[in-house]
Amino acid sequence: MDRKSVRKFMRKVVVGLSGGVDSSVAAATLHHQGYEVIGLTLWLMKGKGQCCSEGMVDAAFICEQLGVTHHIVDSRDLFQTEIIDYLVNGYEAGITPLPCSQCNKTVKFGPMVRYARETLGTDRIATGHYARIRFSEADNRYQLLRAIDPLKDQSYFLYDLTQDLLSATIFPLGEQTKEQTREIAREFGLKTAEKPDSQDLCLIETHGSMRTFLDKYIAPAEGDIVDLDGNVLGKHTGIHHYTIGQRKGIGVAAAEPLYVVKLDPVTNRVIVGGRESAVSTDCTVGRMNWASIAEPTTPIRAEVQVRYRSRAVPVNVIPLEGYRARLVFDEPQFSITPGQAAVLYDGDTVLGGGIIEKG
């Protein structure tokens, strides 16, 4: 490839367009900066909301506004296998899966990079996520960082990206706030400038609630709600309606607040107890991905976030064989939920993360 072709190759970028304001501004910004932008929308499922039929129409309109080409890839089968089946199997097994990080790696970023390389002749993709990427000369690695805007930071959902995916990705919005994004959309006159943000998972947007979605796939199965001593306090219609740490909507009355502390798929029981029963001093994490650093061989100190909106807290990280780790918290933590992500940070840098196996 000659020098001119290399420059053209590097200035061509495939932008993932959901039909929302964030991805629209990402595309418009790169187009304004002189990139050859190609819009790409993944058709994940039928229905309303972004990533669905409504989002595809808005994405196509944005590409028309910018004067760029727009590709649509039918990813419904992949989404069914990797996300819907993953969620249903997880809830049936008594865990609370986190679909977004799984979706980012296996349904969005991975397939987008392959499509860009194999079909569109470029090695660069971009999305409207609020996060940052930098290259560390000292470590010879790409590093994933939190966004400047702490209220919109989405690095928690991106911990599973590999070095190959990080090297191919641009996050144009990582250095700005959401209000700045809105203002840029207005300046460019984008149709999506005032489009409301998505407030829930795409599945909830489509089905109305996670319970409605799950009830479509999982048949009711009545079982007992019991206390820690095995005393029956009430009945439930399926353990998939509950999650660790849940207090409201359990369906039993008690003198003191009760929390879900365990879900047992073998006996089909929901086990409840006082708040102190839902506190953990440590947990094991599987499917570890070390995003910004090489996999450590000895214990390290870090901060961990066990939910998207939770505060990062100090932790000792003990590497285990088989892409696993044991996390020992400085202070006991409430509601450590199997199936959710534990994401490790060093300041703004995402060290890595994995899926909680046992709290």
N, C-alpha and C positions, 0 to 999 in steps of 0.2 A: 504494500500500500504506500503510495507516494505521500509527501508531506501535505499537499493540498487535500488529499482524500482523508488523511488522518485528522486534520482540523475539522473537516466537515463531519466526520464520524463522531468526534467529541462534542460537536455543537448540536447534534441531533438528540432530542430527549423525548421519551414517551411518558406522557403525564397521565396518571390514573385519575379519571374523572367520574365522580359519583353523582354529580348534579347538584352538589352543595356549594356554598360560597367559598369554603376553604380550598377545595381542589380547583375551583374556577380561578381564584386569585393566583394559585400556584402556577397554573397554565398561562395566565395573562402576564404575570411577572416575568417568567422565563421567555415568553414571546417578546416582551418589551426589551429584554436584555439581549435579544438577537439570536436566541436559540431557534432552531427549526423544531417546532413543537408538533407532536403527533398525539392526539387525544385517544385514550384507550379506556373503554368502559367494560367492566366484567359483569355480565348478566348472571346474577347469583340466584334470584328467585322471582317468581311472579308476585305482584301486589304493589301496594303503595309504599312510599318512602324512598330514601336514597338507596342506591344499589339495586333498585327494582325498576319496573316499567316507567314510573314517574321520573326517577333519577336519570334514566337513559335519555328521555326527551329533553330535559334541561341540559344534560351534558352535550347533546348534539347541537342544541341552540348556542351554547357557549363556543363550540368549535366553529360554528357558522359565523358568530360575531367576530372571532379572532381570525377567520380565514384560514383555518388549519384543517387537516384531514381528521376524521374520526373513525375509529375502529371499535366494533363491539365483538366481544368473545363470549360465546355461550359457555358459562362455567357452572351451570346448574347441577350437573351430575357430580362435579367435583365438590361443590358446596354441600350437596346432599350427603356425600360420603364423609367428607372431612369435618363438617360442622354439625349438621342435623343429626346424623347417626352418632357422632361423637358425644353430643349433648344427651341424646336419649339414652345411650348405653351408660353414660356416667350417672345420670339421675336414677336409673334403674339399679345401679350398683351402690346407691347411697352416698354419692359424692356430688359436689356442686361445681361442675366444669366451668372454666373461663373460656368462652369461645373466641374472644377478640384476638388474643395473642396467637392462638392456633390458626385463625383465619388469615391474619397478617402474613405469616410465614408460608403456609401451605396453599392458600387459595389466592392471595393477592400478590405479594412481593415475588415469590418464587416463580409463579406462572408469568407474571408481567416481565420479569427479566428474561425468561426463556423466549417469550414472544418477541420482545424487543430485539434480542440477538438473532433469533432464527428467522423471523419474518420481516422485521423492519430495519435491519441493518444498523443497529446501534447498541451500545453497551450501557446506556444511561436511562434511568427512569426517575420520575419525581412524583411525589404525592403531596397532599395538603395536610399531612400530619404536623403537629406541633412538637418538634424534637430537633436535635442538631447532630451533625456528624463532623468529626474532624479526623485528620490523619496525624498520628504520632510518629515523628521521625525516630525518636528514641526507641520506641517499641516496635516500629515497623508494622503497626496495626491501625486499623480504623477504629475509632471510638464513638460510641453512642452516648449522647448527652441529653440532659433535660432541656426543654425549651426555655426561653427567656421568661415567658409568661407562665407563672406557676399555676394559675387557674386553668390553663388549657393544656399543660404539659401532658403528652401522651407516651412518653418514653416507657412507662410501665407496661404498655401493651406491645412494645417493640423489642423487648429483651431477647426474644428468640431469633432475631435476625443474625445470620452468619456473616463472617468477614466478606464473603463473596457478594452477598446482598448489600451490605453496608457500602462496599466499594463502588457499587453500581447506582447508588441512590442519592438523590438530592432532596432536601427538605427546605423549600424556599421560605416557609413561614416560621421557622424555628427562632428567628431573631426578632420577632415582632409579636405584639399583643393581638387579641381577637378584634379589638376595636380598630386597630390599625388595618387589619385585614378588611374589615367592613368599609373603612374609608377608602382603601385602594380599590375595592370593588366598585364603589360609587364613582371614583375618579375615572375608572375605565368604562363606566356605564354598563357594567355587567348585569344581566337579567337577575342573577342570583344574589345581588347585593343585599337585599332585605329578606332573603329567604330564611325562615327560622332554622335554628340549629336542631339537629336530631337529638332528642333527649334520652332515647333508650337504645337498647340493642335493636338491630334491624329486624330480628325475629319478633320482638315485642311490638315494634311499629306495625308489623304486618298482621300479627295475630291478636293484638290488644293487650296481652299480658303473657308472662312466661308460663303461668298456670294453664292458660288456654292453649298455648302452643304444645305443652307437654301432654295435656289431656287428649290431644289429637293423636298422639303416638303411643301413650302408655295407658293401658286399661286400669280402671279403679281396682284397688286391692285393699280391702278393709283389714286393719290390724290394730294392735293395742298401742296406746300411749302410756308409758310406764315411768315410774321414778327410778332412782339409782338402785333401789332395793328390789325392783321388779314388781312393785305394786301397780296394778292397773288403775290409771286415772281417767281414761277416756278412750275413744276410738278415733281412727283416722281413715282416710280413703286412699292413701298412697303415700309412701315415704318421699316420693318425688315432689310433694307439695311443701317440703320442709328443708331447712338448711341450718347448719351449725351456727349457734349464737342467736337464732331467731327467738324473739320474745312475743311479738304480737301475732294473733291469729293461730295460736297453737290449738285452741279448742278445749282447754280444761281450765277450771277455776281453782285457785289456791290462795292460801293466806299470804304467801309471799310470791314475788315475781318468779316465774319459771322460764328457763331457757332450754332450747334444744342443745343437748351436749353430745348426742351420738345418733346415727341412723344405722339400723341393723337390717340389711337386705335379706339375710338368712332367715331371721325370725319375723321379718316384716314389722319391726317395732321402732317407734320413735321414743328415745330415752331423754327425759328432761330432768333438770336439777336447778339448784340455785346458781347465781352468777359465778360464784367461786368454782363451780364444777366445770365451767366453760373457759377456764383460764389454763394456759400452757406455758411451761418453762422452756420448751424446746420443740422442734419438729424435724421430720426428715423430708427432704425435697428430692424429687426424681426428675429425669429428663433435663438435667442441667445444661444450659448453654452459656458459655463464657464469651459474652459479646465483645468486650473491649480489652480483655486481658487473656493471657495464656492460662490454661487450667492450672490452678495452684496445686501443689503436692503436699503442702503443710497448711495448718490452720491460719486464717487471716481474720483481721477485723474489718467490719463493714457496717453499713446501715441497711436495714431491710424494710421493704414496704410489702405488706401481706394483702393489701387491697388497694384498688386504684385511688381511693380518696383517704386512705389511712396515712398517718404520719410515719415517716421513716424512723426506725428506732435502732439503737446499737445492738450488735450481735456478733458472736464468735461463729465463724464458718469453718466447719471441719469437713474437708473433702473426703468422699467415700468412693469406692470402686463403682463402676457402671454408671457414670454420669449422675452421681447422686451426691448429696451433702447433708450434714446435720447442722442445724442452726440452733445455737444456744443463746437465748435472749438475756440481756442484762437485767431486764425486769419482766415478770410474767406478762403474757399477752392474752387478750380476750378474743375468743372466737377464731382460732386458727382452723381454717376450713379446708379439708382435703378436696383437691380439684382446682383450687384457686392458685394464683401465681405468687411466689415469693421472689421479689426482685431486689437484687443487691446493688447498693450505690456506694460510691466514694465521692462525697460532695455531689456535683452535678453529673458525674460519670456513671453510666450503667455498667457495672462490672459483669453482671450476668443474672441469670434467674432460672427458675424451674417450677415444677408443679408440686404443690404440697401433697405428700402421701399420707402423713400421719401427724396429727397435732398432739 
